[in-house]
Amino acid sequence: MILHCVFCHPLDGAVEELSGIIDELKSFSQSLEGVIAFDYGPNRDFEAKSPDHSIGFVIRFSSAQALAHYAEHPTHKALGGKLCDLCVGGADGIIVYDLEV
């Protein structure tokens, strides 16, 4: 199982629009085979280690192949581009971890 974790450093004033894009990613991803769950929300940063990345999401995939299908899908690429547009430094404002669990 792969846990695809994405953390965003949004531009000032972009959190609401960013949340809308994440909602679209959730709807899209849940239509794909191999997607088990999608969760997102604000980063509470209880340990004060990631204050810039104030919102994130996690997608649970059944396999690396399911993640690859998601990653290469044109809808993911389009929505991912919009996500980048709303983050500080574009793609540099996004951290991604793919954990095998």
C-alpha positions in Angstrom: 0.0 0.0 0.0 1.2 3.5 -0.8 0.4 6.6 1.2 0.8 9.6 -1.1 1.3 12.6 1.2 1.2 16.2 -0.3 1.9 19.3 1.7 1.3 22.8 0.2 2.8 26.2 1.0 0.0 28.4 -0.4 0.4 31.9 -1.7 -1.1 34.6 0.6 -4.9 34.5 0.3 -5.0 31.3 -1.8 -6.0 28.7 0.8 -9.7 28.8 -0.1 -9.0 28.4 -3.8 -6.4 25.7 -3.0 -9.0 23.9 -1.0 -11.3 23.9 -4.0 -8.6 22.3 -6.2 -8.0 19.7 -3.5 -11.8 19.0 -3.4 -11.6 18.4 -7.2 -8.6 16.1 -6.7 -10.5 14.1 -4.1 -13.5 13.7 -6.4 -11.3 12.7 -9.3 -9.1 10.3 -7.4 -12.1 8.5 -5.8 -13.2 7.6 -9.4 -10.0 5.6 -10.0 -9.5 1.9 -9.3 -6.9 1.4 -6.5 -7.7 4.5 -4.5 -8.7 3.5 -1.0 -9.1 6.8 0.7 -8.5 10.6 0.4 -8.2 12.9 3.4 -7.1 16.5 3.6 -7.1 19.4 6.0 -5.2 22.2 7.6 -1.7 21.6 9.1 -2.0 22.2 12.8 1.8 21.9 13.1 1.7 21.0 16.8 5.5 20.5 16.9 6.2 23.8 15.0 8.2 22.0 12.3 6.3 22.9 9.1 4.6 26.3 9.5 4.8 27.2 5.8 2.9 24.1 4.6 -0.5 25.0 6.0 -2.6 22.6 4.1 -2.2 19.1 2.8 -3.8 15.8 1.7 -3.1 12.1 1.8 -4.3 9.5 -0.7 -4.1 5.8 0.2 -3.4 3.7 -2.9 -3.6 -0.1 -3.1 -0.3 -0.3 -5.0 2.4 1.6 -6.7 0.7 0.9 -10.0 -2.5 2.6 -8.8 -0.4 5.7 -7.9 1.3 5.6 -11.2 -2.0 5.5 -13.0 -3.2 8.5 -11.0 0.0 10.4 -11.5 0.0 10.0 -15.3 -3.7 10.8 -15.7 -4.4 14.0 -17.7 -6.9 15.2 -15.0 -4.3 14.8 -12.3 -1.8 16.7 -14.4 -4.3 19.6 -15.0 -5.3 19.9 -11.4 -1.7 19.5 -10.2 -0.8 22.4 -12.4 -3.5 24.5 -10.8 -2.3 23.5 -7.4 1.3 24.6 -8.3 0.0 27.9 -9.5 -1.4 28.6 -6.0 1.8 27.7 -4.1 4.8 29.8 -3.2 7.5 29.0 -5.9 5.1 26.9 -7.9 6.0 23.2 -7.7 8.8 24.1 -5.2 6.0 25.1 -2.7 4.8 21.5 -2.6 6.3 18.6 -0.7 5.4 15.1 -1.6 6.1 11.8 0.3 5.2 8.4 -1.0 5.3 6.0 1.9 5.1 2.3 1.4 3.1 1.0 4.3 
